[in-house]
Amino acid sequence: QVVGRGLRRTSYAPNREGMFTPEYAEVYGVPFSFIPCSGSTGEPPAPRMTTRVRALEDRAACEITFPRLTGYRWELPRQTLTATFGPDARRTLSPEDVPTRVENAPIIGLKSVHTLDELRSHREQEVAFHIAGRMMDAYFRDDEGVRRHWLFPQLLTIVRRWMSECLVCKDNAFPQLLLIAEIGYEASDRIYRSIVASEQGAKTVKPILEAYDAEGSTRFVDFDTARSVMTTDPRFCHVSHVVADTGSWEQKTAQALEELGEEELLVCYVKNQNLGFSIPYSAEGKEHRYVPDFIARIDDGRGRDNPLNVIIEVTGVRDAAKQAKVDTTRTLWVPAVNNHGGVGRWSFIEIRDPWNAKSEIKSHVGQGP
């Protein structure tokens, strides 16, 4: 620690020659061995071998593109909005969410008390306008991304009603805490779900795409890994290797996919490692990102120019978190993307037995027994 402090420069201003002025430090203390560290024995361990995993230009025909989503919205058939507030719509604000009074007592110096009185000074009407505007931006846009401004008065009325009927403030908490981004997003999501639940007609789920990076691609893959890898067949994969997270599951699934390529059922595939493909989902009131294992393009009978994009998940132990991921992918992500109509056809399969992956994929796309 002492040597480290001595190695820090006191000035990073260059001199007339454009160089740093030399600085020196003298360290006084108990003699010790600096390099290697005192008490070390033997030679340092050899560095682990790494493999460069990247998209190869000569395999550009196997490129796979995919949409990037931030969430989902429902296309409601009616222009009149109503909301049915159930138990899930209730929200309690308390100092457990955000401390409303913090005392800072340093070792040296005067202590200070910080509060959220400035936030409390905002009117509740402003809070309602803020949440209604956030809902308008997130959920009430047309396919071109234009806000449906004529729905704003209805949203504002629903938000006011929610604040009156469902919002509970404990202790020193106050409604203006909804202006904090994380709490406000959660509130708008609860209100939006209540609006969707009250709609009796047919509802269509649509994707909310990333604003500035709506499409991802395998051509951007380029990283180093120390994990086990399997070299891919240049006829079927844009990326040079499949990175293994387990001892055999990923390798076996990749082998099954390449065998489907030999049968001319597979167009191409990729392991979802550092690809940037993820699926937004909610669990226990928090937002998460689910990263599936593979994406494969399958010729399901409509021709290789119009393949079915299959998201493949190799599942081990099924728990509540995995169930939430799978359910969101099946019931929200896949229908939303397919309803978009401009990013291809998509489906999802969960493989429980990697040694039977080939048969399961065939059955999923209607090409098996």
HELIX and SHEET records of a PDB file:
HELIX    1   1 VAL A    2  GLY A    6  1                                   5    
HELIX    2   2 GLU A   57  CYS A   62  5                                   6    
HELIX    3   3 PRO A   87  ALA A   89  5                                   3    
HELIX    4   4 ASP A  117  ARG A  120  1                                   4    
HELIX    5   5 GLU A  124  TYR A  139  1                                  16    
HELIX    6   6 HIS A  149  LEU A  151  5                                   3    
HELIX    7   7 PHE A  152  GLU A  165  1                                  14    
HELIX    8   8 PRO A  175  LEU A  179  5                                   5    
HELIX    9   9 ALA A  181  SER A  198  1                                  18    
HELIX   10  10 THR A  218  PHE A  220  5                                   3    
HELIX   11  11 TRP A  249  GLU A  262  1                                  14    
HELIX   12  12 ALA A  320  THR A  328  1                                   9    
HELIX   13  13 THR A  329  TRP A  333  3                                   5    
HELIX   14  14 VAL A  334  HIS A  340  1                                   7    
HELIX   15  15 PRO A  354  ASN A  356  5                                   3    
HELIX   16  16 ALA A  357  HIS A  364  1                                   8    
SHEET    1   A 2 THR A  51  ARG A  54  0                                        
SHEET    2   A 2 ASP A 222  THR A 225 -1                                        
SHEET    1   B 2 THR A  65  PRO A  67  0                                        
SHEET    2   B 2 GLU A 215  SER A 217 -1                                        
SHEET    1   C 2 LEU A  69  GLU A  75  0                                        
SHEET    2   C 2 THR A 204  LEU A 209 -1                                        
SHEET    1   D 2 ARG A  91  LEU A  93  0                                        
SHEET    2   D 2 LEU A 167  CYS A 169  1                                        
SHEET    1   E 2 ARG A 101  ASN A 104  0                                        
SHEET    2   E 2 SER A 112  THR A 115 -1                                        
SHEET    1   F 2 VAL A 229  THR A 231  0                                        
SHEET    2   F 2 HIS A 241  VAL A 243 -1                                        
SHEET    1   G 4 LEU A 266  LYS A 271  0                                        
SHEET    2   G 4 PHE A 294  ILE A 298 -1                                        
SHEET    3   G 4 LEU A 308  VAL A 314 -1                                        
SHEET    4   G 4 ARG A 345  ILE A 351  1                                        
SHEET    1   H 2 ILE A 279  ALA A 283  0                                        
SHEET    2   H 2 LYS A 286  TYR A 290 -1                                        
END                                                                             
